[in-house]
Amino acid sequence: MIIHLFGGIHEIYFPYILMNPAVIIAPIAGNMAAIFWFNMMNCGLRGPASPGSIIAYLMMTPGPDMWKVIVGVVLAAAISFAIAAPIVKMAGSKSLEDAQNKVAARKAEAKGQAAMAKQGISSDINGSAIKKIIFACDAGMGSSAMGATKFRKRIQGIRPDITVANTSVDNIPGDCDIAVVQVTLVERAERSAPQAQIITIGNFLSDPNLDALYEKLDRADTAVTAAEGSAGQAEQDGAGGDGRDVITAAGIRLNQPSVSKEEAIQSAGELLAELGYVDASYVDAMQEREKIVTTYMGMGVAIPHGTTQAKGTVKKTGIVLLQYPEGVDFGEEKAQLVFGIAGIGDEHLDLLAKICEMLEDEEVLEELKTTADVSWVLERLS
């Protein structure tokens, strides 16, 4: 409120409007009342007040009209408050952080409009020349790993010669042909891999741009030799560990009561620390990572993990699962399955591949969201 009043930075209230769009009625009504008052009193400013702070406003007010203008401002504020208060109260509690993230995402998306041709599937891309596709997220630990695993399996039958891998967005290799990133990470991806075609997505599991990329590769006029296919597959099959001890019965918590996103991430991080996978400071890094871009993957699954800077606090590779049958709000989506991830190298990729397999089996996925049998879950993930 102080920033808005004295600084004139009006976008400070945008997240509050996004939390409950009906609140927009309040400032509209307040402004209408103020304009009516100013017209009735035949008063106003000498010129535009920029920025729109109360200080600039009063500096542009003629001396004789000072009290009239102040009354108009107070009138607008009072009417806005009187209308907004009951609307906010009736709406109940909502996450301000989610609303702020929405504003940031929309800004990033708007900035990216000029570069959309580069970020979509360009019509002049030679699909047969593509040899390496990199899925990149902030840390290269969870979201991108699952996306790469799923897309690798998807194209295995048509283009086994293509290497599909994942990494952090700041470490995309120089021989990358296609880099797949979320829209908020585009600028970092372009700095890291200026030679690559950047494709932006909403989530790593299911996105129209991934479908378009698949079609481009499927239509490519290429003949893959058995040797090329075997070499490409061998390079990718070499990634990952055997998955043993990455997830244990102690790391599975079922039938948890619905909580906020922040509380769910906190619980997953604390369980990782309790089981000796990470230092306690890793939990804060998981919360920080969620502010950069959501770890919600789609299909009711979220995979919170730490930032790139927090990799040094990982003691050993581990994954925990918290099941919320009623769901946890991740923005506009609900996650029933929250996988907390701490990875060293590629040791957790085999387990992420198994999770991807389960996502493709609708019956197993739905059972996983509601089962109370820890042994059954462990059997599917081990």
Phi, psi and chi 1 to 4 in degrees:
 res  aa     phi    psi   chi1   chi2   chi3   chi4
   1 MET       -  -42.4 -174.9  176.0  178.0      -
   2 ILE   -65.5  -41.8  -67.5  173.5      -      -
   3 ILE   -62.7  -40.8  -65.0  172.7      -      -
   4 HIS   -66.0  -46.6 -174.5 -165.0      -      -
   5 LEU   -69.9  -50.3 -177.9   64.4      -      -
   6 PHE   -93.7  -25.6  -66.9  104.7      -      -
   7 GLY   -93.7  -21.7      -      -      -      -
   8 GLY    73.0   19.3      -      -      -      -
   9 ILE   -92.4   92.5  -56.0  173.3      -      -
  10 HIS   -72.7  -22.2  -60.9  -67.4      -      -
  11 GLU   -69.6   -3.7   67.4  178.4   31.9      -
  12 ILE   -62.2  -26.0 -143.3   77.0      -      -
  13 TYR   -95.0   -1.7   63.7   74.4      -      -
  14 PHE   -56.1  -46.5  -69.4  177.0      -      -
  15 PRO   -59.3  -34.6  -23.9   34.6      -      -
  16 TYR   -67.9  -34.7  -64.2   92.8      -      -
  17 ILE   -68.3  -40.9  -60.8  -65.9      -      -
  18 LEU   -65.0  -32.3  -79.7  174.7      -      -
  19 MET   -61.7  -33.7  -74.6  169.9   65.8      -
  20 ASN  -153.9   93.5 -173.7   -7.3      -      -
  21 PRO   -54.8  -24.0  -27.4   35.9      -      -
  22 ALA   -62.5  -21.8      -      -      -      -
  23 VAL   -63.8  -21.4  174.0      -      -      -
  24 ILE   -58.8  -23.8 -166.4   67.7      -      -
  25 ILE   -60.1  -35.8  -62.9  169.4      -      -
  26 ALA   -62.9  -55.5      -      -      -      -
  27 PRO   -65.0  -30.0   18.1  -29.7      -      -
  28 ILE   -63.7  -47.9  -69.6  173.9      -      -
  29 ALA   -64.0  -40.9      -      -      -      -
  30 GLY   -61.6  -43.5      -      -      -      -
  31 ASN   -66.3  -38.6  -79.2  -38.3      -      -
  32 MET   -61.1  -42.9  -71.7  174.8   63.4      -
  33 ALA   -64.5  -42.0      -      -      -      -
  34 ALA   -64.8  -42.5      -      -      -      -
  35 ILE   -64.3  -40.3  -68.9  169.9      -      -
  36 PHE   -60.4  -43.0  177.1   77.9      -      -
  37 TRP   -63.0  -46.3  166.1  -98.4      -      -
  38 PHE   -62.5  -39.8  -67.0  145.2      -      -
  39 ASN   -66.6  -41.4  -77.0  -30.5      -      -
  40 MET   -65.1  -37.5 -174.7  176.9   69.7      -
  41 MET   -90.8   -3.7  -60.1  -57.3  -66.9      -
  42 ASN    54.6   51.2 -166.9   29.1      -      -
  43 CYS  -132.4  167.9   66.1      -      -      -
  44 GLY   172.2 -163.3      -      -      -      -
  45 LEU  -100.0  161.4  -52.2 -176.3      -      -
  46 ARG   -72.9  -30.7  -63.7 -169.7 -174.5   94.3
  47 GLY  -163.9 -178.6      -      -      -      -
  48 PRO   -66.0  141.0   22.0  -32.3      -      -
  49 ALA   -95.9  114.2      -      -      -      -
  50 SER  -139.6  122.2 -179.5      -      -      -
  51 PRO   -68.6  167.7   28.5  -35.9      -      -
  52 GLY   -81.3   47.4      -      -      -      -
  53 SER   -86.6  163.3   70.9      -      -      -
  54 ILE   -64.0  -30.6 -170.0   64.3      -      -
  55 ILE   -66.2  -50.1  -62.7  171.1      -      -
  56 ALA   -64.8  -34.5      -      -      -      -
  57 TYR   -61.9  -47.5 -150.0   70.9      -      -
  58 LEU   -72.4  -30.6  -65.1  178.5      -      -
  59 MET   -65.9  -27.7  -74.2  177.2   66.3      -
  60 MET   -93.5    5.0  -63.0  -58.0  -64.1      -
  61 THR   -93.2  128.5  -58.5      -      -      -
  62 PRO   -61.2  143.5  -20.7   32.2      -      -
  63 GLY   -49.2  -50.0      -      -      -      -
  64 PRO   -63.7  -23.6  -21.2   32.6      -      -
  65 ASP   -95.6    4.2  -69.1  -19.6      -      -
  66 MET   -55.6  -50.7 -173.3   68.7   70.0      -
  67 TRP   -67.1  -31.8   71.6  -88.7      -      -
  68 LYS   -67.2  -42.8  -59.3  174.0 -172.6  175.4
  69 VAL   -66.1  -42.7  168.8      -      -      -
  70 ILE   -60.8  -42.9  -68.0  173.4      -      -
  71 VAL   -60.0  -41.3  168.8      -      -      -
  72 GLY   -62.5  -40.8      -      -      -      -
  73 VAL   -65.6  -46.6  171.0      -      -      -
  74 VAL   -62.9  -39.6  172.2      -      -      -
  75 LEU   -61.2  -46.2 -177.0   66.3      -      -
  76 ALA   -61.8  -43.8      -      -      -      -
  77 ALA   -64.4  -42.2      -      -      -      -
  78 ALA   -66.0  -43.7      -      -      -      -
  79 ILE   -68.2  -40.6  -69.2  176.0      -      -
  80 SER   -59.6  -44.7  -63.8      -      -      -
  81 PHE   -65.3  -43.7  177.8   79.2      -      -
  82 ALA   -61.6  -34.1      -      -      -      -
  83 ILE   -84.1  -39.9  -65.1  174.2      -      -
  84 ALA   -70.3  -37.2      -      -      -      -
  85 ALA   -55.6  -53.2      -      -      -      -
  86 PRO   -66.3  -32.0   19.9  -30.5      -      -
  87 ILE   -64.5  -45.6  -65.1  175.1      -      -
  88 VAL   -64.3  -41.6  171.3      -      -      -
  89 LYS   -63.9  -42.2 -168.9  171.5 -177.1 -179.3
  90 MET   -70.0  -26.4  -74.0 -172.8  -67.2      -
  91 ALA   -75.0  -20.0      -      -      -      -
  92 GLY    78.4 -172.3      -      -      -      -
  93 SER   -82.6  134.8   61.4      -      -      -
  94 LYS  -134.8  161.4  -66.4 -171.3  178.0 -178.0
  95 SER   -82.8  116.2  172.1      -      -      -
  96 LEU   -65.6  -36.0  174.7   60.6      -      -
  97 GLU   -63.4  -40.8 -176.4 -179.1  -30.5      -
  98 ASP   -61.3  -41.9  -77.6  -14.5      -      -
  99 ALA   -65.5  -40.2      -      -      -      -
 100 GLN   -64.7  -38.3  -70.6  170.8  -31.0      -
 101 ASN   -64.8  -36.4  -71.8  -20.7      -      -
 102 LYS   -62.1  -44.5  -85.9 -172.3 -174.2  179.0
 103 VAL   -60.2  -45.7  172.0      -      -      -
 104 ALA   -62.5  -42.2      -      -      -      -
 105 ALA   -64.7  -39.9      -      -      -      -
 106 ARG   -69.3  -35.0  -70.7  179.7 -176.8 -178.5
 107 LYS   -64.0  -45.1  -79.3 -176.4  178.9  179.1
 108 ALA   -63.1  -39.1      -      -      -      -
 109 GLU   -65.9  -40.0 -168.2  171.0   -3.9      -
 110 ALA   -64.6  -41.4      -      -      -      -
 111 LYS   -63.7  -29.6  -72.5  179.0 -178.2  176.7
 112 GLY   -82.4   -3.2      -      -      -      -
 113 GLN   -60.7  -37.6  -68.6  -58.1  -51.6      -
 114 ALA   -67.2  -21.9      -      -      -      -
 115 ALA  -106.5   17.7      -      -      -      -
 116 MET   -62.8  -31.8  -78.8  -53.7  -70.3      -
 117 ALA   -62.1  -36.8      -      -      -      -
 118 LYS   -75.6  -29.7 -174.0  175.7 -179.2 -177.4
 119 GLN   -88.3  -14.9  -64.9  160.8   18.9      -
 120 GLY   -88.8 -165.7      -      -      -      -
 121 ILE   -93.5  103.2  -52.1  -62.0      -      -
 122 SER   -65.8  138.0  175.1      -      -      -
 123 SER   -69.2  -22.1   58.2      -      -      -
 124 ASP   -95.1    9.6   60.1   -2.6      -      -
 125 ILE   -70.5  133.3  -82.5 -172.1      -      -
 126 ASN   -88.0  100.5 -177.9    1.1      -      -
 127 GLY   -58.0  -32.5      -      -      -      -
 128 SER   -72.3  -18.6   59.5      -      -      -
 129 ALA   -87.7   -8.1      -      -      -      -
 130 ILE   -75.5  123.6  -64.4  173.0      -      -
 131 LYS  -121.6  -21.4  -63.4  -60.6  178.7 -175.3
 132 LYS  -141.5  125.6  178.4  171.1  -78.5 -169.8
 133 ILE  -117.8  127.6  -60.2  172.7      -      -
 134 ILE  -116.0  125.9  -62.5  -65.2      -      -
 135 PHE   -94.0  124.4  -76.7   66.1      -      -
 136 ALA  -127.0  134.6      -      -      -      -
 137 CYS  -128.2 -172.1   62.2      -      -      -
 138 ASP   -60.7  -49.7  178.1   65.5      -      -
 139 ALA  -102.4  -16.4      -      -      -      -
 140 GLY    69.4   26.5      -      -      -      -
 141 MET  -109.3  -39.8 -171.7 -176.0  -58.5      -
 142 GLY  -125.2  -68.1      -      -      -      -
 143 SER   -56.3  -52.2  -48.5      -      -      -
 144 SER   -68.1  -32.7   59.0      -      -      -
 145 ALA   -64.4  -43.4      -      -      -      -
 146 MET   -67.9  -40.9  -75.7 -170.8   72.2      -
 147 GLY   -61.6  -44.3      -      -      -      -
 148 ALA   -65.0  -42.1      -      -      -      -
 149 THR   -60.7  -46.2  -60.1      -      -      -
 150 LYS   -66.9  -43.4 -167.1  170.0 -170.5  -63.4
 151 PHE   -70.6  -34.1 -164.4   73.8      -      -
 152 ARG   -60.5  -44.8 -175.9 -173.8  -53.0  125.7
 153 LYS   -66.1  -35.2  -71.2 -172.4   62.3  178.5
 154 ARG   -65.9  -39.0 -173.9  176.8  179.8 -176.0
 155 ILE   -96.2    0.6   67.4  167.8      -      -
 156 GLN   -57.0  -37.8 -170.5  172.2    0.5      -
 157 GLY   -74.7  -25.7      -      -      -      -
 158 ILE  -105.2  -30.4   60.0  167.1      -      -
 159 ARG  -141.2   68.7  -67.9  -65.6  -56.4  -84.7
 160 PRO   -68.2  -10.8   25.4  -34.6      -      -
 161 ASP   -78.4  -14.7   61.2  -49.0      -      -
 162 ILE   -85.6  133.0  -66.1  179.1      -      -
 163 THR   -87.4  123.0  -62.2      -      -      -
 164 VAL  -116.5  117.0 -178.6      -      -      -
 165 ALA  -137.1  177.9      -      -      -      -
 166 ASN  -132.9  157.4   70.6  -73.7      -      -
 167 THR  -162.8  175.3 -176.0      -      -      -
 168 SER   -74.8  153.2   68.8      -      -      -
 169 VAL   -65.3  -22.1   70.6      -      -      -
 170 ASP   -88.6   -0.6  -61.6  -45.8      -      -
 171 ASN  -129.6   35.4  -66.5  -61.2      -      -
 172 ILE   -68.6  128.5  -60.7  173.4      -      -
 173 PRO   -66.4  155.9   21.7  -31.7      -      -
 174 GLY   -69.3  -19.1      -      -      -      -
 175 ASP   -96.9   15.5   59.3  -12.3      -      -
 176 CYS   -73.3  131.4  165.8      -      -      -
 177 ASP   -92.8  -39.9  -60.2  -52.0      -      -
 178 ILE  -128.4  128.7  -61.1  -77.3      -      -
 179 ALA  -115.3  124.3      -      -      -      -
 180 VAL  -106.3  118.0  179.8      -      -      -
 181 VAL  -140.5  162.1  -58.6      -      -      -
 182 GLN   -78.0  156.5  -70.9  165.2  -59.5      -
 183 VAL   -59.5  -33.2   67.2      -      -      -
 184 THR   -72.1   -9.7   52.6      -      -      -
 185 LEU  -108.2    8.4  -60.1  176.6      -      -
 186 VAL   -58.7  -47.4  167.7      -      -      -
 187 GLU   -61.8  -41.0  -70.6 -176.0    8.5      -
 188 ARG   -66.0  -38.3  -70.5  168.2   63.4 -176.3
 189 ALA   -65.6  -39.5      -      -      -      -
 190 GLU   -66.6  -36.1  -71.4  176.2  -24.0      -
 191 ARG   -69.1  -38.0  -73.7 -162.8  -59.5  -90.8
 192 SER   -75.0  -37.4  178.5      -      -      -
 193 ALA  -136.3   73.3      -      -      -      -
 194 PRO   -63.7  -20.4   21.8  -32.4      -      -
 195 GLN   -82.7  -13.5   84.4  -70.6  -14.8      -
 196 ALA   -91.2  152.0      -      -      -      -
 197 GLN   -77.7  123.4  162.1   81.7   11.7      -
 198 ILE   -93.5  126.3  -52.5  -64.9      -      -
 199 ILE  -117.2  123.6  -65.8  176.4      -      -
 200 THR   -96.1  147.9   58.3      -      -      -
 201 ILE  -138.4  162.9   55.2  171.7      -      -
 202 GLY   -86.2  -46.2      -      -      -      -
 203 ASN  -143.6  161.6   70.9   66.3      -      -
 204 PHE   -81.3  -12.4  -77.8  102.8      -      -
 205 LEU   -94.9  -36.3  -65.2 -176.1      -      -
 206 SER  -149.0  113.8  176.9      -      -      -
 207 ASP  -154.5  140.0 -169.0  -85.1      -      -
 208 PRO   -56.7  -34.6  -24.3   32.7      -      -
 209 ASN   -68.9  -30.6  -85.0   -8.6      -      -
 210 LEU   -70.2  -37.6  -69.6  179.0      -      -
 211 ASP   -63.0  -41.5  -65.4  -24.0      -      -
 212 ALA   -65.3  -38.6      -      -      -      -
 213 LEU   -64.6  -42.4  176.4   58.5      -      -
 214 TYR   -59.8  -45.3  174.6   83.5      -      -
 215 GLU   -62.9  -37.6  -70.4  172.3   11.5      -
 216 LYS   -62.8  -43.2 -171.3   79.5  174.7  177.6
 217 LEU   -70.0  -36.2  -61.9  174.8      -      -
 218 ASP   -67.6  -33.8 -168.5   24.2      -      -
 219 ARG   -85.4   -8.6  -68.9 -164.3  -55.5  -93.8
 220 ALA   -62.1  137.9      -      -      -      -
 221 ASP   -85.7   89.9 -178.4   15.5      -      -
 222 THR  -144.0  144.8 -178.6      -      -      -
 223 ALA  -115.6  110.8      -      -      -      -
 224 VAL   -92.2  122.7 -179.3      -      -      -
 225 THR   -75.7  160.4   66.8      -      -      -
 226 ALA   -61.1  -37.0      -      -      -      -
 227 ALA   -65.8  -43.0      -      -      -      -
 228 GLU   -63.1  -43.7  -74.4  175.9  -41.7      -
 229 GLY   -63.6  -42.3      -      -      -      -
 230 SER   -66.3  -39.9  -60.8      -      -      -
 231 ALA   -65.7  -45.5      -      -      -      -
 232 GLY   -62.9  -41.3      -      -      -      -
 233 GLN   -69.6  -38.0 -167.3   57.5   44.0      -
 234 ALA   -63.4  -39.7      -      -      -      -
 235 GLU   -60.4  -37.9 -179.6 -178.3  -16.7      -
 236 GLN   -83.5  -35.2  -63.5  169.0   73.8      -
 237 ASP   -67.5  -21.6  -71.0  -16.1      -      -
 238 GLY   -72.0  -17.7      -      -      -      -
 239 ALA   -78.1  148.1      -      -      -      -
 240 GLY    97.8  159.0      -      -      -      -
 241 GLY  -104.4 -166.3      -      -      -      -
 242 ASP   -85.9   -7.0   58.4   12.6      -      -
 243 GLY    84.9   -6.5      -      -      -      -
 244 ARG   -67.7  135.0  -71.2  177.2  -64.7  179.4
 245 ASP    67.7    4.7  -61.8  -33.6      -      -
 246 VAL   -70.6  -35.7  172.8      -      -      -
 247 ILE  -132.6  136.6 -170.2  166.4      -      -
 248 THR  -127.9  169.5   64.1      -      -      -
 249 ALA   -59.9  -34.6      -      -      -      -
 250 ALA   -67.1  -19.6      -      -      -      -
 251 GLY   -95.7   13.2      -      -      -      -
 252 ILE  -117.7  119.2  -60.8  172.8      -      -
 253 ARG  -120.6  114.6  -58.3  -79.7  172.3   86.5
 254 LEU  -104.4  161.2  -54.5  178.8      -      -
 255 ASN    53.3   46.7  -68.4  -42.5      -      -
 256 GLN   -80.7  142.6  -60.1  -64.1  -62.9      -
 257 PRO   -67.8  146.4   24.6  -33.4      -      -
 258 SER   -61.0  134.1 -174.5      -      -      -
 259 VAL  -135.1 -178.2  -66.1      -      -      -
 260 SER   -75.6  163.9   70.1      -      -      -
 261 LYS   -58.3  -44.1  174.0 -179.6   67.7  174.6
 262 GLU   -62.2  -40.2  -67.0   76.0   17.7      -
 263 GLU   -68.6  -37.6  -70.0  171.4  -44.6      -
 264 ALA   -64.8  -43.5      -      -      -      -
 265 ILE   -64.7  -40.6  -66.0  172.7      -      -
 266 GLN   -60.4  -44.3 -172.8   74.5   18.2      -
 267 SER   -64.2  -41.8  -63.8      -      -      -
 268 ALA   -64.3  -42.8      -      -      -      -
 269 GLY   -65.5  -42.2      -      -      -      -
 270 GLU   -64.9  -35.5  -71.6  174.3   -5.1      -
 271 LEU   -68.6  -39.4 -174.1   53.4      -      -
 272 LEU   -59.4  -42.0  -75.6  169.6      -      -
 273 ALA   -68.7  -41.4      -      -      -      -
 274 GLU   -61.1  -35.3  178.6 -175.5  -38.3      -
 275 LEU   -87.5    3.0  -63.4  176.2      -      -
 276 GLY    83.8   14.5      -      -      -      -
 277 TYR   -80.0  -31.5  -64.9  122.9      -      -
 278 VAL  -141.7  164.7  -61.9      -      -      -
 279 ASP   -75.6  160.8  -69.3  -23.7      -      -
 280 ALA   -61.0  -30.0      -      -      -      -
 281 SER   -66.2  -17.4   60.1      -      -      -
 282 TYR   -64.3  -28.1 -173.3   79.4      -      -
 283 VAL   -61.7  -44.4 -177.5      -      -      -
 284 ASP   -62.9  -36.1  -67.9  -26.8      -      -
 285 ALA   -66.6  -31.1      -      -      -      -
 286 MET   -67.3  -41.7  -68.1  174.7   72.4      -
 287 GLN   -65.3  -39.2  -61.7  -76.6   10.4      -
 288 GLU   -65.4  -40.8 -148.5   42.4   52.1      -
 289 ARG   -61.3  -38.4  168.7   62.1  178.2   80.2
 290 GLU   -65.6  -27.8 -170.6   64.6   29.0      -
 291 LYS   -73.8  -25.5  -66.5  175.1 -176.8  177.0
 292 ILE   -71.9  -52.1  -62.8  171.4      -      -
 293 VAL  -162.4  144.9   62.2      -      -      -
 294 THR   -61.6  146.3 -177.1      -      -      -
 295 THR   -98.3   10.6   54.6      -      -      -
 296 TYR   -71.4  128.4  179.4   78.1      -      -
 297 MET   -99.3  -16.3  -61.1  -65.7  -66.6      -
 298 GLY   107.0  164.6      -      -      -      -
 299 MET    61.1   24.9  -55.6  173.4   74.9      -
 300 GLY    81.3   18.4      -      -      -      -
 301 VAL  -122.1  133.4  176.9      -      -      -
 302 ALA  -127.2  145.7      -      -      -      -
 303 ILE  -131.4   70.1   53.3  170.1      -      -
 304 PRO   -61.7  140.8   21.8  -32.6      -      -
 305 HIS  -155.3  175.4   52.0  -82.7      -      -
 306 GLY   -81.6  176.3      -      -      -      -
 307 THR   -82.7  171.1   58.7      -      -      -
 308 THR   -57.6  -41.1  -55.7      -      -      -
 309 GLN   -65.5  -20.4  -67.3   77.6   12.3      -
 310 ALA   -91.6    2.1      -      -      -      -
 311 LYS   -60.2  -28.8  -77.7 -172.3  173.6 -178.5
 312 GLY   -68.9  -14.8      -      -      -      -
 313 THR   -92.1    0.7   63.8      -      -      -
 314 VAL   -84.5  122.1  177.9      -      -      -
 315 LYS   -85.4  -40.3  -62.1  177.2 -179.5  177.8
 316 LYS  -158.2  159.8   60.2  179.1 -179.6  177.7
 317 THR   -68.8  132.7  -64.2      -      -      -
 318 GLY  -160.3  152.0      -      -      -      -
 319 ILE  -133.5  137.7  -65.3  179.9      -      -
 320 VAL  -120.7  155.4  -61.5      -      -      -
 321 LEU  -127.5  126.5  167.1   60.8      -      -
 322 LEU  -116.3  123.5  -76.8   75.1      -      -
 323 GLN  -101.9  127.6  177.0 -150.6   71.3      -
 324 TYR  -122.4   91.3  -63.6   91.5      -      -
 325 PRO   -54.4  -33.4  -25.5   35.2      -      -
 326 GLU   -85.4   -8.8  -61.2  -58.5  -42.8      -
 327 GLY    89.2  154.3      -      -      -      -
 328 VAL  -120.4  130.8  172.0      -      -      -
 329 ASP   -72.0  117.9  -72.4  -28.4      -      -
 330 PHE  -113.2   85.3  -86.3   72.2      -      -
 331 GLY    68.4 -123.2      -      -      -      -
 332 GLU   -90.7   -1.0  -63.3  177.3   -4.3      -
 333 GLU  -111.5  162.5  -54.4  -72.7  -11.5      -
 334 LYS  -118.1  133.8  -84.2 -170.9 -179.4  -68.2
 335 ALA  -109.5  122.5      -      -      -      -
 336 GLN   -91.3  -21.4  -71.3   80.9   27.9      -
 337 LEU  -121.0  118.9  -57.4  171.8      -      -
 338 VAL  -116.1  107.6  177.6      -      -      -
 339 PHE   -96.5  112.7  -69.5   90.5      -      -
 340 GLY   -83.9  130.6      -      -      -      -
 341 ILE  -124.1  136.0  -63.0  176.2      -      -
 342 ALA  -136.2  115.8      -      -      -      -
 343 GLY  -125.9  141.4      -      -      -      -
 344 ILE  -113.4  120.3  -64.6  177.4      -      -
 345 GLY    61.1 -132.0      -      -      -      -
 346 ASP  -110.8   17.7  -63.3  -28.4      -      -
 347 GLU   -65.3  -20.8  -65.5  174.6   -6.0      -
 348 HIS   -98.2    1.3   60.2  -51.4      -      -
 349 LEU   -70.3  -33.0  -63.7 -172.1      -      -
 350 ASP   -61.4  -42.1  -77.9  -13.8      -      -
 351 LEU   -68.0  -39.0 -178.4   51.7      -      -
 352 LEU   -63.2  -34.5  -69.6 -179.9      -      -
 353 ALA   -64.4  -39.2      -      -      -      -
 354 LYS   -67.4  -37.4  -71.0  178.0 -178.5  176.6
 355 ILE   -62.7  -41.7  -65.1  172.3      -      -
 356 CYS   -61.3  -39.9  -74.3      -      -      -
 357 GLU   -60.9  -41.7  -74.0  177.2   16.3      -
 358 MET   -66.1  -33.4  -70.7 -166.1  -57.9      -
 359 LEU   -64.4  -25.7  -65.3  179.3      -      -
 360 GLU   -82.6  -13.8  -66.0  171.8    4.0      -
 361 ASP  -105.1  101.2 -171.2  -34.5      -      -
 362 GLU   -59.5  -40.1 -169.6  173.1  -23.8      -
 363 GLU   -64.5  -44.5  -71.5 -174.3   11.2      -
 364 VAL   -64.9  -41.2  172.7      -      -      -
 365 LEU   -61.8  -46.0  178.1   59.8      -      -
 366 GLU   -65.6  -37.5  -68.5  -51.7  -50.0      -
 367 GLU   -64.7  -39.7  178.7   71.3   14.7      -
 368 LEU   -63.3  -29.7 -169.8   61.7      -      -
 369 LYS   -76.3  -15.7  -68.5  177.2 -179.1  179.0
 370 THR  -128.9  -14.3   56.9      -      -      -
 371 THR   -62.0  151.3 -175.9      -      -      -
 372 ALA  -110.9   10.4      -      -      -      -
 373 ASP  -101.7  103.0 -172.6  -13.0      -      -
 374 VAL   -63.7  -38.6  172.1      -      -      -
 375 SER   -61.9  -39.7  -61.0      -      -      -
 376 TRP   -65.0  -42.1 -179.0   86.3      -      -
 377 VAL   -63.1  -46.6  174.8      -      -      -
 378 LEU   -62.5  -38.2 -163.8   57.9      -      -
 379 GLU   -63.7  -39.0 -177.7 -177.4  -16.9      -
 380 ARG   -71.9  -28.2  -67.6  -62.5 -178.0  -78.7
 381 LEU   -97.8  -13.6  -65.9  175.1      -      -
 382 SER   -91.1      -  -59.6      -      -      -
